[in-house]
Amino acid sequence: MHSLYSQPMTQLETSFPLWPSLFIDGLTLYMDGHFFEAHEVWETLWLTTPDATSDKLFYQACIQLAVSRHHQQKGNKTGANNLWAKAVTKFEALSDLPRFDFFKDEWLTR
């Protein structure tokens, strides 16, 4: 299994060159434990992505995952679990699209 956390950012950018820079920016924040800030960056990306696309659903799942982690940091177990479940549902809806597999496998291990 790959690990986002063991790769320097320059290697991540090389590994995922087709991802928008805003996604990479949010990923950096997420990896550093700045979950609310990652959510804010990804929300900007989500808002500018065309509706009814797999990318839009993926970004929404990432946003929910980041907010779930933020709730977890703040001790809000109910909020964390509710958003975690929503993110998992969205990641599962993307399960037939291989380009998202790396992130689903990485982030859905708790």
N, C-alpha and C positions, 0 to 999 in steps of 0.2 A: 504494500500500500504506500502511496505517495504521502508526503507530509508537507503541507504548506509551511509549517512552522520551522522546518529545517532548511529552508531555502532562502538565501538572501534575495532581496527585492529585485536586483538586476537579473537574477536567474529566473524569478517568477515572470518578469516582463518578457524575457526571452522564451520561456516555456509557454506563455499565453499571449502571443503577439496580436491575436485577433480581438482581444478583449479591449474595450474602450479604456482610455487612461483614467477616467473617473471610477471605473470598476476597480482598477489596480489601486487607486488612491484609497478607496473604501476598504479594500482588502488589507492594505498596510495598516490602517487604523484598527480594523478588526483584529488583526494578528497581534497588535500592540495592546489589546484589551480596551480600546476606546470604542466601545460598542455603540453608544449613542451617536458619536460623531460619524462612525461608519454608516449608520442608518441614515444620517442626514445627507451624506455624499451619495449614497445609493438611491435615495429618494429623488434627488436631482436627476440622476440618470433614468430612473423609472418614469418620471414625469415626461421626459423627452423621447421615450421609446414608443413607437406606434402600438396602439391597442391591438389586442388579440394576437399577440406574437409570443413565441416561446421565450424570447429574451425578456419581455415584460413580466411574464409569470416568474421567471427565474430571479429577476431583480426583486420582485415583491417577496419571494421566499427568502432571499438574502436579507432584506429589510426586516422581515419578521423574525428571522433567526438572530439578527443583531439586537433587536429590541428585547427579544427573549433573554439574551445574555445580559443585557442592561438590567432588566428586572431581577435576574438572578443575582447580579452584583449588589443590588439594593435590598435584597432579602424578600422580594415579592415573588414567592413560589407559585402562587396561583396565576399571576400574570405571565411569568416565565413559562409555565407549563402550557397555558392556553396558546400563546404565540408559537411555542415550539411545535405543538400539534398542527397548527395552521401551516407552518413552514414545511413540515414533513409531508403533509398532504400535497402541497404544491411541488415539492421535489419529486414525490412519487408520480405525479402527473407528467413529469418530464423524463420518466425512467426509460423511455424508448429512444431518447436523444443522447447519443454517446458523448457529445461535447460537454454535457453537464455532469457526467459520471464522476469525474475527479472531485468536484465540489460536494456532490451529494454524499459520496463515500467518506470524505474528509470531515464534513460538518455534522453529519448525522450520527456520529459516535459521541456519546455523551459521557 
